[in-house]
């Protein structure tokens, strides 16, 4: 990565163009460790600002699950110079849009798109909450209640709402940083003190643990000056060492089936298979495999299970990647049986179709379709300044270099049929599958009770 005082204009532009990224990229770091990525695009008078913090649910210590996600809420609740509730108001007054934040196992990001004339305002707001968040007992208590309601609405009180949480608990052993969901434990959030949250903030919300990405109608010179003005005086802070985690084997080493009886409208089955972590060797082939097998009406699973055998209903969700950056990922699937078809019948057919790819491979037609779909996905991903900023921030955070973004599309397009077949043999091995079967019931099962 380029250090403060140097730029990467020519090399960065050439590398970006070679990887199908049509915009110049410049990178530098401030003296306090804040990494800054700038991709100018003067086609419209707007800028997207995206701040990635290298903190997610995998960083949470035992007994403090849910902290990273709660901070996604707390960071909008005021800072030294911004009153509670004013963050959104200030941005909306200057014409801001897409103001939000997300949390995953691996990171938390904060983003907004504004008219380019308001860039200084955005950076001032981000720096103020990075350096002096207003953490009070009242704010903490209010946002804990907000998160509880979010859990009820998204997990506990909707049919099949906990499927991804349950699969995560089954796919990763107790104590593994991916074992628990980002929503966390309501009991642990309730028992935590204000001092616990202050310590978490001090540990992870510092300039040396963040990547600031600005894409749009600006220049590296302007962003550098503003970043120095607003972020330059913030101090880096030490972070606790993460517990060492043993590398997971490439397969689960088991075939596990769990049944849940819940008040769901229809039987439904979910699947999980261990897969490679994001961007490690083999991961691109698994991405292509997921498209061939499980995406859209032209996919093999749809043709076999819905169109030809008429075992499954036509709703989506047949296969997809659940990417993780630091440890093994998962490929997950879902299917709902037609009337008169049992879950075991559908499960057997699902595995049969997947195993057929491992045995016989894929056709060139299937491979071409997958490549076209993935290329179109990537084009759409880069079409807006907001999503472009997000991808640059992602690659800078995970790989230390935003220009790693240029590897993504070529890597996907270079996958061949032999690699897809090899990936299928690994992913769909009989000892690498978890099945979660929902059956309708009239009562509420303890599995689905609020944590």
C-alpha positions in Angstrom: 0.0 0.0 0.0 1.2 3.5 -0.7 2.3 5.4 2.3 1.6 9.0 3.2 3.4 11.4 0.9 3.3 9.1 -2.2 0.6 8.2 -4.6 -0.2 5.3 -6.9 -1.9 7.1 -9.7 -0.2 5.6 -12.7 0.4 2.1 -11.4 -3.0 1.9 -9.8 -4.8 3.1 -12.9 -3.0 0.6 -15.1 -3.6 -2.3 -12.7 -7.3 -1.4 -12.3 -7.8 -1.2 -16.0 -6.2 -4.6 -16.5 -8.7 -6.2 -14.1 -11.8 -4.7 -15.6 -12.0 -1.8 -13.1 -12.4 1.3 -15.3 -11.5 4.0 -12.7 -8.2 5.2 -11.3 -7.4 4.2 -7.7 -5.1 6.0 -5.3 -4.2 4.8 -1.8 -2.3 6.4 1.0 -2.1 6.2 4.8 -2.2 8.9 7.5 0.4 9.0 10.2 -2.1 7.5 12.7 -2.6 4.4 10.5 -5.9 5.3 8.8 -5.8 3.9 5.3 -7.5 5.9 2.6 -8.7 4.8 -0.8 -9.8 7.2 -3.5 -11.4 6.4 -6.9 -12.3 9.6 -8.8 -15.3 9.6 -11.1 -16.4 12.9 -12.4 -19.4 11.6 -14.4 -21.9 13.0 -11.7 -21.5 15.5 -8.9 -21.8 13.0 -6.1 -19.4 11.0 -3.8 -19.8 7.9 -1.8 -18.0 7.6 1.5 -17.6 4.2 3.0 -15.8 3.5 6.3 -14.8 -0.1 7.0 -13.8 -1.1 10.5 -11.9 -4.3 11.0 -14.4 -5.5 13.6 -17.2 -8.0 13.4 -18.8 -10.7 15.5 -15.7 -12.8 15.3 -13.8 -10.3 17.4 -16.3 -10.5 20.3 -14.9 -12.2 23.4 -16.9 -14.9 25.2 -19.8 -13.5 27.1 -20.1 -10.4 24.9 -21.7 -11.7 21.8 -23.7 -9.1 19.9 -21.4 -6.1 20.7 -20.3 -5.5 17.1 -23.8 -5.4 15.8 -25.0 -3.2 18.7 -22.3 -0.6 17.8 -23.8 -0.4 14.3 -26.7 1.2 16.1 -24.8 3.2 18.8 -22.6 4.9 16.2 -25.6 6.9 15.0 -26.6 8.1 18.5 -24.4 11.1 18.8 -20.8 12.2 19.3 -18.9 15.1 20.8 -20.2 17.7 18.3 -23.3 15.9 17.0 -26.4 15.5 19.2 -28.4 12.3 19.4 -30.4 11.9 16.2 -28.6 14.6 14.3 -26.3 12.4 12.2 -29.1 11.5 9.8 -30.5 14.9 9.9 -27.3 16.7 8.9 -26.7 14.3 6.0 -30.3 14.6 4.8 -30.1 18.4 4.9 -27.1 18.3 2.5 -28.9 15.9 0.1 -27.4 12.6 1.4 -28.9 9.2 0.6 -28.2 5.5 1.2 -27.1 6.4 4.8 -26.7 3.1 6.6 -24.4 0.5 8.2 -24.0 -3.2 8.2 -22.3 -5.8 10.4 -20.9 -9.2 9.5 -18.7 -11.8 11.2 -15.7 -10.0 9.8 -16.3 -6.3 9.7 -18.6 -3.3 10.3 -19.1 -0.6 7.7 -20.7 2.8 7.6 -21.7 4.4 4.3 -23.5 7.3 2.6 -23.7 9.0 -0.8 -23.9 12.8 -0.9 -23.4 15.7 -3.3 -19.7 16.2 -3.8 -20.0 19.6 -2.2 -20.9 17.9 1.1 -17.8 15.7 1.2 -16.2 17.7 4.0 -19.4 17.4 6.1 -19.4 13.6 5.8 -15.8 13.3 6.8 -16.3 15.6 9.7 -19.2 13.5 10.9 -17.3 10.2 10.5 -14.2 11.6 12.3 -16.3 12.9 15.2 -17.9 9.6 16.0 -14.6 7.7 15.5 -12.8 10.0 17.9 -15.5 10.8 20.5 -18.7 8.7 20.4 -21.2 9.8 23.0 -21.7 6.5 24.9 -24.2 7.0 27.7 -26.3 4.6 29.8 -29.5 6.0 28.3 -28.4 5.5 24.7 -27.1 2.0 25.5 -30.3 0.9 27.1 -32.4 2.4 24.3 -30.4 0.6 21.6 -30.4 -2.7 23.4 -34.2 -2.6 23.2 -33.9 -1.7 19.5 -31.7 -4.8 18.9 -34.2 -7.0 20.9 -37.0 -5.9 18.6 -34.8 -6.5 15.6 -34.2 -10.0 16.8 -37.9 -10.6 17.3 -38.8 -9.2 13.9 -36.1 -10.9 11.9 -35.3 -14.1 13.8 -37.8 -15.2 16.4 -41.2 -14.2 15.2 -41.0 -15.0 11.5 -41.2 -18.5 9.9 -37.8 -20.2 9.5 -36.3 -17.0 10.9 -33.4 -18.7 12.7 -32.3 -21.1 10.0 -29.0 -19.3 9.3 -28.3 -18.9 13.0 -28.9 -22.6 13.7 -26.8 -23.7 10.7 -24.0 -21.5 11.9 -24.1 -23.1 15.3 -24.0 -26.6 13.7 -21.3 -25.8 11.2 -18.8 -24.2 13.5 -17.8 -25.7 16.8 -18.6 -24.1 20.2 -16.0 -21.4 20.9 -15.2 -20.8 17.2 -15.6 -17.1 16.2 -18.2 -18.0 13.5 -20.2 -20.2 15.8 -22.5 -17.4 17.0 -24.6 -15.0 14.8 -24.0 -11.3 14.5 -27.3 -10.5 16.3 -25.7 -12.1 19.4 -27.1 -13.0 22.7 -29.8 -10.8 24.3 -28.9 -12.1 27.7 -25.2 -11.2 27.2 -26.1 -7.8 25.9 -28.4 -7.2 28.9 -25.8 -8.3 31.5 -23.0 -6.1 30.0 -22.0 -2.8 31.7 -21.5 0.5 30.0 -17.7 0.1 30.8 -17.7 -3.1 28.6 -19.0 -1.2 25.6 -16.7 1.7 26.2 -13.7 -0.8 26.2 -15.0 -2.4 23.0 -15.2 1.0 21.3 -11.8 2.0 22.5 -10.3 -1.2 21.2 -11.8 -1.3 17.7 -13.0 2.2 16.6 -9.7 3.8 16.0 -8.0 5.1 12.8 -5.5 2.3 12.6 -8.3 -0.2 12.4 -10.2 1.4 9.6 -10.3 2.0 5.9 -11.8 5.2 4.5 -12.9 4.9 0.9 -14.2 7.8 -1.2 -15.5 7.3 -4.7 -16.9 9.9 -7.1 -16.5 13.5 -7.9 -13.4 14.3 -6.0 -9.6 14.0 -6.2 -6.9 12.2 -4.1 -5.6 15.7 -3.2 -8.9 16.9 -1.9 -9.5 13.7 0.1 -6.0 13.7 1.5 -6.4 17.3 2.7 -9.8 16.6 4.3 -8.7 13.3 5.9 -5.7 15.0 7.5 -7.9 17.9 8.7 -10.6 15.7 10.3 -8.9 12.4 11.1 -5.3 13.3 11.4 -5.3 14.3 15.1 -7.0 11.0 16.2 -4.7 8.6 17.9 -4.2 4.9 17.2 -5.1 2.6 20.0 -4.0 -1.0 21.0 -6.4 -3.9 20.4 -6.7 -7.1 22.3 -5.1 -10.2 20.8 -7.6 -12.5 19.4 -7.8 -16.1 20.7 -5.9 -18.5 18.5 -8.3 -20.7 16.5 -7.2 -24.0 15.0 -7.7 -24.3 11.3 -10.8 -26.1 10.3 -10.5 -29.2 8.1 -11.7 -28.8 4.5 -14.8 -30.8 5.2 -17.1 -31.1 8.2 -16.3 -34.7 8.8 -20.0 -35.5 9.4 -23.4 -35.8 7.9 -25.8 -34.3 10.4 -29.6 -33.9 10.2 -31.6 -31.8 12.7 -35.4 -31.5 12.7 -37.3 -28.5 14.1 -41.0 -28.6 14.7 -42.2 -25.0 14.6 -45.4 -23.1 13.5 -44.2 -22.7 10.0 -46.6 -22.7 7.0 -44.9 -25.4 5.0 -42.2 -28.0 5.5 -38.8 -26.7 4.3 -35.3 -27.9 4.3 -32.0 -26.0 4.5 -28.6 -27.3 3.8 -25.0 -26.3 4.7 -21.7 -27.5 3.2 -18.3 -26.4 4.4 -16.4 -24.5 1.7 -13.3 -22.4 1.1 -12.9 -19.0 2.8 -13.3 -16.0 0.6 -10.6 -15.6 -2.2 -8.5 -18.6 -1.1 -7.6 -21.2 -3.7 -10.7 -23.1 -4.8 -13.2 -20.4 -3.7 -13.8 -19.1 -7.2 -14.6 -22.6 -8.5 -17.1 -22.9 -5.7 -18.7 -19.6 -6.7 -19.1 -20.9 -10.2 -20.4 -24.2 -8.9 -23.1 -22.5 -6.9 -24.4 -20.6 -9.9 -24.4 -23.7 -12.1 -26.3 -25.8 -9.6 -28.5 -23.3 -7.8 -29.1 -20.0 -9.4 -32.1 -19.2 -11.5 -34.5 -21.2 -13.5 -31.7 -22.4 -15.8 -29.8 -24.0 -12.9 -29.5 -27.7 -12.6 -31.3 -27.9 -9.3 -34.2 -25.9 -10.6 -34.5 -28.0 -13.7 -34.3 -31.3 -11.9 -36.2 -30.6 -8.7 -38.9 -28.2 -10.0 -39.3 -28.6 -13.8 -38.6 -32.2 -14.4 -39.2 -34.2 -11.3 -41.8 -31.8 -9.8 -40.5 -32.4 -6.2 -39.9 -28.8 -5.1 -41.8 -25.6 -5.3 -40.4 -22.9 -7.6 -39.3 -20.3 -5.0 -35.7 -19.4 -5.0 -32.8 -20.1 -2.6 -31.6 -23.4 -4.1 -27.9 -22.7 -3.5 -25.6 -19.8 -2.6 -22.3 -19.0 -1.0 -22.1 -17.7 2.5 -18.6 -16.1 2.4 -16.3 -15.8 5.4 -13.0 -14.0 5.2 -10.8 -15.5 7.8 -12.0 -19.1 8.3 -13.9 -21.7 6.2 -17.1 -20.5 4.6 -20.4 -22.3 3.9 -22.4 -23.0 0.8 -26.1 -23.1 1.8 -29.2 -24.3 0.0 -33.0 -24.4 0.6 -35.9 -26.2 -0.9 -39.7 -26.5 -0.2 -41.5 -29.7 -1.2 -44.6 -29.8 -3.3 -47.8 -31.2 -1.9 -47.4 -35.0 -1.4 -43.6 -34.9 -1.4 -41.9 -35.7 1.9 -38.8 -33.9 3.1 -36.6 -37.0 3.0 -37.6 -37.5 -0.7 -36.7 -33.9 -1.5 -33.4 -34.1 0.4 -32.4 -37.3 -1.3 -33.0 -35.8 -4.7 -31.2 -32.6 -3.8 -28.1 -34.5 -2.8 -28.3 -36.7 -5.9 -28.2 -33.7 -8.2 -25.3 -32.2 -6.4 -23.4 -35.5 -6.4 -24.0 -35.9 -10.1 -21.8 -32.8 -10.7 -19.0 -34.3 -8.7 -19.3 -37.6 -10.7 -19.8 -36.2 -14.3 -18.8 -32.6 -14.2 -20.6 -29.6 -15.9 -21.2 -28.9 -19.5 -19.5 -26.0 -21.4 -23.0 -24.5 -21.8 -23.5 -24.5 -18.0 -20.1 -23.0 -17.5 -20.7 -20.3 -20.0 -24.0 -19.4 -18.4 -22.3 -19.1 -15.0 -19.5 -16.9 -16.3 -22.0 -14.6 -18.0 -24.1 -14.3 -14.8 -21.1 -13.6 -12.6 -19.7 -11.1 -15.1 -23.1 -9.3 -15.1 -23.2 -9.4 -11.3 -19.8 -7.7 -11.2 -20.8 -5.1 -13.7 -23.8 -4.2 -11.6 -21.7 -4.2 -8.5 -19.4 -1.5 -9.9 -22.2 0.5 -11.5 -22.8 2.9 -8.6 -20.3 4.9 -6.6 -21.7 3.4 -3.4 -21.2 -0.2 -4.2 -17.8 0.6 -5.8 -16.7 2.2 -2.6 -17.9 -0.8 -0.6 -15.9 -3.3 -2.8 -12.7 -1.2 -2.6 -13.0 -0.9 1.1 -13.6 -4.7 1.4 -10.5 -5.5 -0.6 -8.4 -3.0 1.3 -9.5 -4.3 4.6 -9.2 -8.0 3.9 -6.1 -8.0 1.7 -4.3 -4.7 2.6 -4.6 -3.5 -0.9 -7.8 -2.1 -2.6 -6.4 -3.0 -6.0 -6.9 -6.7 -5.2 -10.4 -5.8 -6.5 -8.9 -6.3 -10.0 -8.3 -10.0 -9.3 -12.0 -10.8 -8.6 -13.5 -10.9 -12.1 -10.5 -12.6 -13.9 -10.4 -15.2 -11.2 -14.0 -16.1 -11.7 -13.8 -16.1 -15.5 -10.7 -18.3 -15.5 -12.4 -21.2 -13.7 -12.7 -24.3 -15.9 -14.9 -27.3 -15.9 -12.3 -29.6 -14.2 -12.0 -27.1 -11.3 -15.8 -27.0 -10.9 -16.0 -30.8 -10.8 -13.2 -30.9 -8.2 -15.0 -28.4 -6.1 -18.2 -30.4 -6.3 -16.5 -33.5 -5.1 -15.1 -31.7 -2.1 -18.2 -29.7 -1.2 -20.8 -32.4 -1.7 -18.8 -35.2 -0.1 -21.2 -37.4 2.1 -19.3 -36.3 5.3 -19.7 -32.6 4.5 -23.3 -31.8 4.9 -25.8 -30.5 7.5 -29.5 -30.7 6.9 -32.0 -28.6 8.9 -35.5 -29.8 8.4 -38.5 -27.7 9.4 -41.9 -29.4 10.0 -45.1 -27.5 10.8 -46.4 -27.7 14.4 -49.0 -25.9 16.3 -46.8 -25.0 19.3 -43.6 -23.1 19.6 -40.4 -25.1 20.0 -37.8 -24.2 22.6 -35.2 -24.0 19.8 -36.9 -20.9 18.5 -37.4 -19.1 21.8 -35.7 -15.8 22.3 -32.1 -16.2 23.4 
